[in-house]
Amino acid sequence: MAIIVNLDVMMAKRKMSLNELSEKVDLTLSNLSILKTGKAKAVRFSTLEAICKALDCQPGDILEYSNNE
């Protein structure tokens, strides 16, 4: 069971850099990088909402569930 984070894909589609997204969502580069690489253990709904607003997307565009074990 795994949650896959496709933040880098959405950032590429929107042509937005990590620095730009960091400024828009008021999150540190290191925390955003942890989320982007899939190493985060949790994400706040307020953070997810801010990212979706900045990237003009839905949470399902960023998070994906995979049942491959």
Distance bins in CASP14 RR format, pairs under 12 A and 6 or more apart:
PFRMAT RR
TARGET T0000
AUTHOR 0000-0000-0000
RMODE 2
METHOD distances of the structure
MODEL  1
1 65 1 0 0 1 0 0 0 0 0 0 0
1 66 1 0 0 1 0 0 0 0 0 0 0
1 67 1 0 0 1 0 0 0 0 0 0 0
1 68 0 0 0 0 1 0 0 0 0 0 0
1 69 1 0 0 1 0 0 0 0 0 0 0
2 38 0 0 0 0 1 0 0 0 0 0 0
2 63 0 0 0 0 0 1 0 0 0 0 0
2 64 0 0 0 0 1 0 0 0 0 0 0
2 65 1 0 0 1 0 0 0 0 0 0 0
2 66 1 0 1 0 0 0 0 0 0 0 0
2 67 0 0 0 0 1 0 0 0 0 0 0
2 68 1 0 0 1 0 0 0 0 0 0 0
2 69 0 0 0 0 1 0 0 0 0 0 0
3 35 0 0 0 0 0 1 0 0 0 0 0
3 38 0 0 0 0 1 0 0 0 0 0 0
3 39 0 0 0 0 0 1 0 0 0 0 0
3 40 0 0 0 0 1 0 0 0 0 0 0
3 41 0 0 0 0 0 1 0 0 0 0 0
3 42 0 0 0 0 0 1 0 0 0 0 0
3 43 0 0 0 0 1 0 0 0 0 0 0
3 59 0 0 0 0 0 1 0 0 0 0 0
3 60 0 0 0 0 0 1 0 0 0 0 0
3 62 0 0 0 0 0 1 0 0 0 0 0
3 63 1 0 1 0 0 0 0 0 0 0 0
3 64 1 0 0 1 0 0 0 0 0 0 0
3 65 1 0 0 1 0 0 0 0 0 0 0
3 66 1 0 0 1 0 0 0 0 0 0 0
3 67 0 0 0 0 0 1 0 0 0 0 0
3 68 0 0 0 0 0 1 0 0 0 0 0
4 36 0 0 0 0 0 1 0 0 0 0 0
4 37 0 0 0 0 0 1 0 0 0 0 0
4 38 1 0 0 1 0 0 0 0 0 0 0
4 40 0 0 0 0 0 1 0 0 0 0 0
4 60 0 0 0 0 0 1 0 0 0 0 0
4 61 0 0 0 0 0 1 0 0 0 0 0
4 62 0 0 0 0 1 0 0 0 0 0 0
4 63 1 0 0 1 0 0 0 0 0 0 0
4 64 1 0 1 0 0 0 0 0 0 0 0
4 65 1 0 0 1 0 0 0 0 0 0 0
4 66 1 0 1 0 0 0 0 0 0 0 0
4 67 0 0 0 0 0 1 0 0 0 0 0
4 68 0 0 0 0 1 0 0 0 0 0 0
5 11 0 0 0 0 0 1 0 0 0 0 0
5 32 0 0 0 0 0 1 0 0 0 0 0
5 33 0 0 0 0 0 1 0 0 0 0 0
5 34 0 0 0 0 1 0 0 0 0 0 0
5 35 1 0 0 1 0 0 0 0 0 0 0
5 36 1 0 0 1 0 0 0 0 0 0 0
5 37 1 0 0 1 0 0 0 0 0 0 0
5 38 1 0 1 0 0 0 0 0 0 0 0
5 39 0 0 0 0 1 0 0 0 0 0 0
5 40 1 0 0 1 0 0 0 0 0 0 0
5 41 0 0 0 0 0 1 0 0 0 0 0
5 42 0 0 0 0 0 1 0 0 0 0 0
5 43 0 0 0 0 1 0 0 0 0 0 0
5 48 0 0 0 0 0 1 0 0 0 0 0
5 51 0 0 0 0 0 1 0 0 0 0 0
5 59 0 0 0 0 0 1 0 0 0 0 0
5 60 0 0 0 0 0 1 0 0 0 0 0
5 61 0 0 0 0 0 1 0 0 0 0 0
5 62 1 0 0 1 0 0 0 0 0 0 0
5 63 1 0 0 1 0 0 0 0 0 0 0
5 64 1 0 0 1 0 0 0 0 0 0 0
5 65 0 0 0 0 0 1 0 0 0 0 0
5 66 0 0 0 0 0 1 0 0 0 0 0
6 12 0 0 0 0 1 0 0 0 0 0 0
6 13 0 0 0 0 1 0 0 0 0 0 0
6 35 0 0 0 0 0 1 0 0 0 0 0
6 36 0 0 0 0 1 0 0 0 0 0 0
6 37 0 0 0 0 0 1 0 0 0 0 0
6 38 0 0 0 0 1 0 0 0 0 0 0
6 51 0 0 0 0 0 1 0 0 0 0 0
6 55 0 0 0 0 0 1 0 0 0 0 0
6 57 0 0 0 0 1 0 0 0 0 0 0
6 58 0 0 0 0 0 1 0 0 0 0 0
6 59 0 0 0 0 0 1 0 0 0 0 0
6 60 0 0 0 0 1 0 0 0 0 0 0
6 61 1 0 0 1 0 0 0 0 0 0 0
6 62 1 0 1 0 0 0 0 0 0 0 0
6 63 1 0 0 1 0 0 0 0 0 0 0
6 64 1 0 1 0 0 0 0 0 0 0 0
6 65 0 0 0 0 0 1 0 0 0 0 0
6 66 0 0 0 0 0 1 0 0 0 0 0
7 13 0 0 0 0 0 1 0 0 0 0 0
7 14 0 0 0 0 0 1 0 0 0 0 0
7 16 0 0 0 0 0 1 0 0 0 0 0
7 18 0 0 0 0 1 0 0 0 0 0 0
7 21 0 0 0 0 1 0 0 0 0 0 0
7 22 0 0 0 0 0 1 0 0 0 0 0
7 25 0 0 0 0 0 1 0 0 0 0 0
7 27 0 0 0 0 0 1 0 0 0 0 0
7 31 0 0 0 0 0 1 0 0 0 0 0
7 32 0 0 0 0 1 0 0 0 0 0 0
7 33 0 0 0 0 1 0 0 0 0 0 0
7 34 0 0 0 0 0 1 0 0 0 0 0
7 35 1 0 0 1 0 0 0 0 0 0 0
7 36 1 0 1 0 0 0 0 0 0 0 0
7 37 0 0 0 0 1 0 0 0 0 0 0
7 38 0 0 0 0 1 0 0 0 0 0 0
7 39 0 0 0 0 0 1 0 0 0 0 0
7 40 0 0 0 0 1 0 0 0 0 0 0
7 43 0 0 0 0 1 0 0 0 0 0 0
7 47 0 0 0 0 0 1 0 0 0 0 0
7 48 0 0 0 0 0 1 0 0 0 0 0
7 51 1 0 0 1 0 0 0 0 0 0 0
7 52 0 0 0 0 0 1 0 0 0 0 0
7 54 0 0 0 0 0 1 0 0 0 0 0
7 55 0 0 0 0 1 0 0 0 0 0 0
7 57 0 0 0 0 1 0 0 0 0 0 0
7 59 0 0 0 0 0 1 0 0 0 0 0
7 60 0 0 0 0 0 1 0 0 0 0 0
7 61 0 0 0 0 1 0 0 0 0 0 0
7 62 1 0 1 0 0 0 0 0 0 0 0
7 63 0 0 0 0 1 0 0 0 0 0 0
7 64 0 0 0 0 0 1 0 0 0 0 0
8 14 0 0 0 0 0 1 0 0 0 0 0
8 16 0 0 0 0 0 1 0 0 0 0 0
8 17 0 0 0 0 0 1 0 0 0 0 0
8 18 0 0 0 0 1 0 0 0 0 0 0
8 21 0 0 0 0 0 1 0 0 0 0 0
8 32 0 0 0 0 0 1 0 0 0 0 0
8 33 0 0 0 0 0 1 0 0 0 0 0
8 35 0 0 0 0 0 1 0 0 0 0 0
8 36 1 0 1 0 0 0 0 0 0 0 0
8 37 0 0 0 0 1 0 0 0 0 0 0
8 38 0 0 0 0 1 0 0 0 0 0 0
8 55 0 0 0 0 0 1 0 0 0 0 0
8 61 0 0 0 0 0 1 0 0 0 0 0
8 62 0 0 0 0 1 0 0 0 0 0 0
9 16 0 0 0 0 0 1 0 0 0 0 0
9 36 0 0 0 0 0 1 0 0 0 0 0
9 55 0 0 0 0 0 1 0 0 0 0 0
9 57 0 0 0 0 1 0 0 0 0 0 0
9 60 0 0 0 0 0 1 0 0 0 0 0
9 61 0 0 0 0 1 0 0 0 0 0 0
9 62 0 0 0 0 1 0 0 0 0 0 0
9 63 0 0 0 0 0 1 0 0 0 0 0
9 64 0 0 0 0 1 0 0 0 0 0 0
10 16 0 0 0 0 1 0 0 0 0 0 0
10 18 0 0 0 0 0 1 0 0 0 0 0
10 21 0 0 0 0 1 0 0 0 0 0 0
10 35 0 0 0 0 0 1 0 0 0 0 0
10 36 0 0 0 0 1 0 0 0 0 0 0
10 48 0 0 0 0 0 1 0 0 0 0 0
10 51 0 0 0 0 1 0 0 0 0 0 0
10 52 0 0 0 0 1 0 0 0 0 0 0
10 54 0 0 0 0 1 0 0 0 0 0 0
10 55 1 0 1 0 0 0 0 0 0 0 0
10 56 0 0 0 0 1 0 0 0 0 0 0
10 57 1 0 1 0 0 0 0 0 0 0 0
10 58 0 0 0 0 1 0 0 0 0 0 0
10 59 0 0 0 0 0 1 0 0 0 0 0
10 60 0 0 0 0 1 0 0 0 0 0 0
10 61 1 0 1 0 0 0 0 0 0 0 0
10 62 1 0 1 0 0 0 0 0 0 0 0
10 63 0 0 0 0 0 1 0 0 0 0 0
10 64 0 0 0 0 0 1 0 0 0 0 0
11 17 1 0 0 1 0 0 0 0 0 0 0
11 18 1 0 0 1 0 0 0 0 0 0 0
11 19 0 0 0 0 0 1 0 0 0 0 0
11 20 0 0 0 0 1 0 0 0 0 0 0
11 21 1 0 0 1 0 0 0 0 0 0 0
11 22 0 0 0 0 0 1 0 0 0 0 0
11 24 0 0 0 0 0 1 0 0 0 0 0
11 25 0 0 0 0 0 1 0 0 0 0 0
11 32 0 0 0 0 1 0 0 0 0 0 0
11 33 0 0 0 0 0 1 0 0 0 0 0
11 35 0 0 0 0 0 1 0 0 0 0 0
11 36 1 0 0 1 0 0 0 0 0 0 0
11 51 0 0 0 0 1 0 0 0 0 0 0
11 54 0 0 0 0 1 0 0 0 0 0 0
11 55 1 0 0 1 0 0 0 0 0 0 0
11 56 0 0 0 0 0 1 0 0 0 0 0
11 57 0 0 0 0 0 1 0 0 0 0 0
11 61 0 0 0 0 0 1 0 0 0 0 0
11 62 0 0 0 0 1 0 0 0 0 0 0
12 18 0 0 0 0 0 1 0 0 0 0 0
12 21 0 0 0 0 0 1 0 0 0 0 0
12 36 0 0 0 0 0 1 0 0 0 0 0
12 55 0 0 0 0 0 1 0 0 0 0 0
13 55 0 0 0 0 1 0 0 0 0 0 0
13 56 0 0 0 0 1 0 0 0 0 0 0
13 57 0 0 0 0 1 0 0 0 0 0 0
13 61 0 0 0 0 1 0 0 0 0 0 0
13 62 0 0 0 0 0 1 0 0 0 0 0
14 20 0 0 0 0 1 0 0 0 0 0 0
14 21 0 0 0 0 1 0 0 0 0 0 0
14 24 0 0 0 0 0 1 0 0 0 0 0
14 51 0 0 0 0 0 1 0 0 0 0 0
14 52 0 0 0 0 0 1 0 0 0 0 0
14 53 0 0 0 0 0 1 0 0 0 0 0
14 54 0 0 0 0 1 0 0 0 0 0 0
14 55 1 0 1 0 0 0 0 0 0 0 0
14 56 1 0 0 1 0 0 0 0 0 0 0
14 57 1 0 0 1 0 0 0 0 0 0 0
14 61 0 0 0 0 0 1 0 0 0 0 0
14 62 0 0 0 0 0 1 0 0 0 0 0
15 21 0 0 0 0 0 1 0 0 0 0 0
15 55 0 0 0 0 0 1 0 0 0 0 0
16 22 0 0 0 0 1 0 0 0 0 0 0
16 23 0 0 0 0 0 1 0 0 0 0 0
16 24 0 0 0 0 1 0 0 0 0 0 0
16 25 0 0 0 0 0 1 0 0 0 0 0
16 32 0 0 0 0 0 1 0 0 0 0 0
16 36 0 0 0 0 0 1 0 0 0 0 0
16 51 0 0 0 0 0 1 0 0 0 0 0
16 54 1 0 0 1 0 0 0 0 0 0 0
16 55 1 0 0 1 0 0 0 0 0 0 0
16 56 0 0 0 0 0 1 0 0 0 0 0
16 57 0 0 0 0 0 1 0 0 0 0 0
17 23 0 0 0 0 1 0 0 0 0 0 0
17 24 0 0 0 0 0 1 0 0 0 0 0
17 29 0 0 0 0 0 1 0 0 0 0 0
17 32 0 0 0 0 0 1 0 0 0 0 0
17 33 0 0 0 0 0 1 0 0 0 0 0
17 36 0 0 0 0 0 1 0 0 0 0 0
17 54 0 0 0 0 0 1 0 0 0 0 0
18 24 0 0 0 0 0 1 0 0 0 0 0
18 25 0 0 0 0 0 1 0 0 0 0 0
18 27 0 0 0 0 0 1 0 0 0 0 0
18 28 0 0 0 0 0 1 0 0 0 0 0
18 29 1 0 0 1 0 0 0 0 0 0 0
18 30 0 0 0 0 0 1 0 0 0 0 0
18 31 0 0 0 0 0 1 0 0 0 0 0
18 32 1 0 0 1 0 0 0 0 0 0 0
18 33 1 0 0 1 0 0 0 0 0 0 0
18 34 0 0 0 0 0 1 0 0 0 0 0
18 35 0 0 0 0 0 1 0 0 0 0 0
18 36 1 0 0 1 0 0 0 0 0 0 0
18 37 0 0 0 0 0 1 0 0 0 0 0
18 51 0 0 0 0 0 1 0 0 0 0 0
18 54 0 0 0 0 0 1 0 0 0 0 0
19 25 0 0 0 0 0 1 0 0 0 0 0
19 27 0 0 0 0 0 1 0 0 0 0 0
19 28 0 0 0 0 0 1 0 0 0 0 0
19 29 1 0 0 1 0 0 0 0 0 0 0
19 32 0 0 0 0 1 0 0 0 0 0 0
19 33 0 0 0 0 0 1 0 0 0 0 0
20 27 0 0 0 0 0 1 0 0 0 0 0
20 29 0 0 0 0 0 1 0 0 0 0 0
20 32 0 0 0 0 0 1 0 0 0 0 0
20 54 0 0 0 0 1 0 0 0 0 0 0
20 55 0 0 0 0 0 1 0 0 0 0 0
21 27 0 0 0 0 1 0 0 0 0 0 0
21 28 0 0 0 0 0 1 0 0 0 0 0
21 29 0 0 0 0 1 0 0 0 0 0 0
21 31 0 0 0 0 0 1 0 0 0 0 0
21 32 1 0 0 1 0 0 0 0 0 0 0
21 33 0 0 0 0 0 1 0 0 0 0 0
21 35 0 0 0 0 0 1 0 0 0 0 0
21 36 0 0 0 0 1 0 0 0 0 0 0
21 47 0 0 0 0 0 1 0 0 0 0 0
21 50 0 0 0 0 1 0 0 0 0 0 0
21 51 1 0 0 1 0 0 0 0 0 0 0
21 52 0 0 0 0 0 1 0 0 0 0 0
21 53 0 0 0 0 0 1 0 0 0 0 0
21 54 1 0 1 0 0 0 0 0 0 0 0
21 55 1 0 0 1 0 0 0 0 0 0 0
21 56 0 0 0 0 0 1 0 0 0 0 0
21 57 0 0 0 0 0 1 0 0 0 0 0
21 62 0 0 0 0 0 1 0 0 0 0 0
22 28 1 0 0 1 0 0 0 0 0 0 0
22 29 1 0 1 0 0 0 0 0 0 0 0
22 30 0 0 0 0 1 0 0 0 0 0 0
22 31 0 0 0 0 1 0 0 0 0 0 0
22 32 1 0 1 0 0 0 0 0 0 0 0
22 33 0 0 0 0 1 0 0 0 0 0 0
22 34 0 0 0 0 0 1 0 0 0 0 0
22 35 0 0 0 0 0 1 0 0 0 0 0
22 36 0 0 0 0 0 1 0 0 0 0 0
22 47 0 0 0 0 0 1 0 0 0 0 0
22 50 0 0 0 0 0 1 0 0 0 0 0
22 51 0 0 0 0 0 1 0 0 0 0 0
22 54 0 0 0 0 1 0 0 0 0 0 0
23 29 0 0 0 0 1 0 0 0 0 0 0
23 32 0 0 0 0 0 1 0 0 0 0 0
23 50 0 0 0 0 0 1 0 0 0 0 0
23 54 0 0 0 0 1 0 0 0 0 0 0
24 32 0 0 0 0 0 1 0 0 0 0 0
24 47 0 0 0 0 0 1 0 0 0 0 0
24 50 1 0 0 1 0 0 0 0 0 0 0
24 51 0 0 0 0 1 0 0 0 0 0 0
24 52 0 0 0 0 0 1 0 0 0 0 0
24 53 0 0 0 0 1 0 0 0 0 0 0
24 54 1 0 1 0 0 0 0 0 0 0 0
24 55 0 0 0 0 1 0 0 0 0 0 0
24 56 0 0 0 0 0 1 0 0 0 0 0
25 31 0 0 0 0 1 0 0 0 0 0 0
25 32 1 0 0 1 0 0 0 0 0 0 0
25 35 0 0 0 0 0 1 0 0 0 0 0
25 36 0 0 0 0 0 1 0 0 0 0 0
25 43 0 0 0 0 0 1 0 0 0 0 0
25 44 0 0 0 0 0 1 0 0 0 0 0
25 46 0 0 0 0 1 0 0 0 0 0 0
25 47 1 0 0 1 0 0 0 0 0 0 0
25 48 0 0 0 0 1 0 0 0 0 0 0
25 49 0 0 0 0 1 0 0 0 0 0 0
25 50 1 0 1 0 0 0 0 0 0 0 0
25 51 1 0 1 0 0 0 0 0 0 0 0
25 52 0 0 0 0 1 0 0 0 0 0 0
25 53 0 0 0 0 1 0 0 0 0 0 0
25 54 1 0 1 0 0 0 0 0 0 0 0
25 55 0 0 0 0 1 0 0 0 0 0 0
25 62 0 0 0 0 0 1 0 0 0 0 0
26 32 0 0 0 0 0 1 0 0 0 0 0
26 46 0 0 0 0 0 1 0 0 0 0 0
26 47 0 0 0 0 1 0 0 0 0 0 0
26 50 1 0 0 1 0 0 0 0 0 0 0
26 51 0 0 0 0 0 1 0 0 0 0 0
26 53 0 0 0 0 0 1 0 0 0 0 0
26 54 0 0 0 0 1 0 0 0 0 0 0
27 33 0 0 0 0 1 0 0 0 0 0 0
27 34 0 0 0 0 1 0 0 0 0 0 0
27 35 0 0 0 0 1 0 0 0 0 0 0
27 36 0 0 0 0 0 1 0 0 0 0 0
27 40 0 0 0 0 0 1 0 0 0 0 0
27 43 0 0 0 0 0 1 0 0 0 0 0
27 44 0 0 0 0 1 0 0 0 0 0 0
27 46 0 0 0 0 0 1 0 0 0 0 0
27 47 1 0 0 1 0 0 0 0 0 0 0
27 48 0 0 0 0 0 1 0 0 0 0 0
27 50 1 0 0 1 0 0 0 0 0 0 0
27 51 0 0 0 0 1 0 0 0 0 0 0
27 54 0 0 0 0 1 0 0 0 0 0 0
28 34 0 0 0 0 1 0 0 0 0 0 0
28 35 0 0 0 0 0 1 0 0 0 0 0
28 47 0 0 0 0 0 1 0 0 0 0 0
29 35 0 0 0 0 0 1 0 0 0 0 0
29 36 0 0 0 0 1 0 0 0 0 0 0
30 36 0 0 0 0 0 1 0 0 0 0 0
30 37 0 0 0 0 0 1 0 0 0 0 0
30 39 0 0 0 0 0 1 0 0 0 0 0
30 40 0 0 0 0 0 1 0 0 0 0 0
31 37 0 0 0 0 0 1 0 0 0 0 0
31 38 0 0 0 0 0 1 0 0 0 0 0
31 39 0 0 0 0 0 1 0 0 0 0 0
31 40 0 0 0 0 1 0 0 0 0 0 0
31 41 0 0 0 0 0 1 0 0 0 0 0
31 42 0 0 0 0 0 1 0 0 0 0 0
31 43 0 0 0 0 1 0 0 0 0 0 0
31 44 0 0 0 0 0 1 0 0 0 0 0
31 47 0 0 0 0 1 0 0 0 0 0 0
31 51 0 0 0 0 0 1 0 0 0 0 0
32 38 0 0 0 0 0 1 0 0 0 0 0
32 39 0 0 0 0 0 1 0 0 0 0 0
32 40 0 0 0 0 1 0 0 0 0 0 0
32 43 0 0 0 0 0 1 0 0 0 0 0
32 47 0 0 0 0 1 0 0 0 0 0 0
32 50 0 0 0 0 0 1 0 0 0 0 0
32 51 0 0 0 0 1 0 0 0 0 0 0
32 54 0 0 0 0 0 1 0 0 0 0 0
32 55 0 0 0 0 0 1 0 0 0 0 0
33 39 0 0 0 0 1 0 0 0 0 0 0
33 40 0 0 0 0 1 0 0 0 0 0 0
34 40 1 0 1 0 0 0 0 0 0 0 0
34 41 0 0 0 0 1 0 0 0 0 0 0
34 42 0 0 0 0 0 1 0 0 0 0 0
34 43 0 0 0 0 1 0 0 0 0 0 0
34 47 0 0 0 0 0 1 0 0 0 0 0
35 41 0 0 0 0 0 1 0 0 0 0 0
35 42 0 0 0 0 1 0 0 0 0 0 0
35 43 1 0 0 1 0 0 0 0 0 0 0
35 44 0 0 0 0 0 1 0 0 0 0 0
35 47 1 0 0 1 0 0 0 0 0 0 0
35 48 0 0 0 0 1 0 0 0 0 0 0
35 50 0 0 0 0 0 1 0 0 0 0 0
35 51 0 0 0 0 1 0 0 0 0 0 0
35 62 0 0 0 0 1 0 0 0 0 0 0
35 63 0 0 0 0 0 1 0 0 0 0 0
36 43 0 0 0 0 0 1 0 0 0 0 0
36 51 0 0 0 0 0 1 0 0 0 0 0
36 55 0 0 0 0 0 1 0 0 0 0 0
36 62 0 0 0 0 1 0 0 0 0 0 0
38 62 0 0 0 0 0 1 0 0 0 0 0
38 63 0 0 0 0 0 1 0 0 0 0 0
38 64 0 0 0 0 0 1 0 0 0 0 0
40 47 0 0 0 0 1 0 0 0 0 0 0
40 48 0 0 0 0 0 1 0 0 0 0 0
40 51 0 0 0 0 0 1 0 0 0 0 0
40 62 0 0 0 0 0 1 0 0 0 0 0
40 63 0 0 0 0 0 1 0 0 0 0 0
42 48 0 0 0 0 0 1 0 0 0 0 0
42 63 0 0 0 0 0 1 0 0 0 0 0
43 49 0 0 0 0 0 1 0 0 0 0 0
43 50 0 0 0 0 0 1 0 0 0 0 0
43 51 0 0 0 0 1 0 0 0 0 0 0
43 52 0 0 0 0 0 1 0 0 0 0 0
43 59 0 0 0 0 1 0 0 0 0 0 0
43 62 0 0 0 0 1 0 0 0 0 0 0
43 63 0 0 0 0 1 0 0 0 0 0 0
44 50 0 0 0 0 1 0 0 0 0 0 0
44 51 0 0 0 0 0 1 0 0 0 0 0
45 51 0 0 0 0 0 1 0 0 0 0 0
45 52 0 0 0 0 0 1 0 0 0 0 0
45 59 0 0 0 0 1 0 0 0 0 0 0
45 63 0 0 0 0 0 1 0 0 0 0 0
46 52 0 0 0 0 0 1 0 0 0 0 0
46 53 0 0 0 0 0 1 0 0 0 0 0
47 53 0 0 0 0 0 1 0 0 0 0 0
47 54 0 0 0 0 0 1 0 0 0 0 0
47 59 0 0 0 0 0 1 0 0 0 0 0
47 62 0 0 0 0 0 1 0 0 0 0 0
47 63 0 0 0 0 0 1 0 0 0 0 0
48 54 0 0 0 0 0 1 0 0 0 0 0
48 55 0 0 0 0 0 1 0 0 0 0 0
48 57 0 0 0 0 0 1 0 0 0 0 0
48 58 0 0 0 0 0 1 0 0 0 0 0
48 59 1 0 1 0 0 0 0 0 0 0 0
48 60 0 0 0 0 1 0 0 0 0 0 0
48 61 0 0 0 0 0 1 0 0 0 0 0
48 62 1 0 0 1 0 0 0 0 0 0 0
48 63 1 0 0 1 0 0 0 0 0 0 0
49 55 0 0 0 0 0 1 0 0 0 0 0
49 57 0 0 0 0 0 1 0 0 0 0 0
49 58 0 0 0 0 0 1 0 0 0 0 0
49 59 0 0 0 0 1 0 0 0 0 0 0
49 62 0 0 0 0 0 1 0 0 0 0 0
50 57 0 0 0 0 0 1 0 0 0 0 0
50 59 0 0 0 0 0 1 0 0 0 0 0
50 62 0 0 0 0 0 1 0 0 0 0 0
51 57 0 0 0 0 1 0 0 0 0 0 0
51 58 0 0 0 0 0 1 0 0 0 0 0
51 59 0 0 0 0 1 0 0 0 0 0 0
51 60 0 0 0 0 0 1 0 0 0 0 0
51 61 0 0 0 0 1 0 0 0 0 0 0
51 62 1 0 0 1 0 0 0 0 0 0 0
51 63 0 0 0 0 0 1 0 0 0 0 0
52 58 1 0 0 1 0 0 0 0 0 0 0
52 59 1 0 1 0 0 0 0 0 0 0 0
52 60 0 0 0 0 1 0 0 0 0 0 0
52 61 1 0 0 1 0 0 0 0 0 0 0
52 62 1 0 0 1 0 0 0 0 0 0 0
52 63 0 0 0 0 0 1 0 0 0 0 0
53 59 0 0 0 0 0 1 0 0 0 0 0
53 62 0 0 0 0 0 1 0 0 0 0 0
54 62 0 0 0 0 0 1 0 0 0 0 0
55 61 1 0 0 1 0 0 0 0 0 0 0
55 62 1 0 0 1 0 0 0 0 0 0 0
56 62 0 0 0 0 0 1 0 0 0 0 0
57 63 0 0 0 0 0 1 0 0 0 0 0
58 64 0 0 0 0 0 1 0 0 0 0 0
59 65 0 0 0 0 0 1 0 0 0 0 0
END
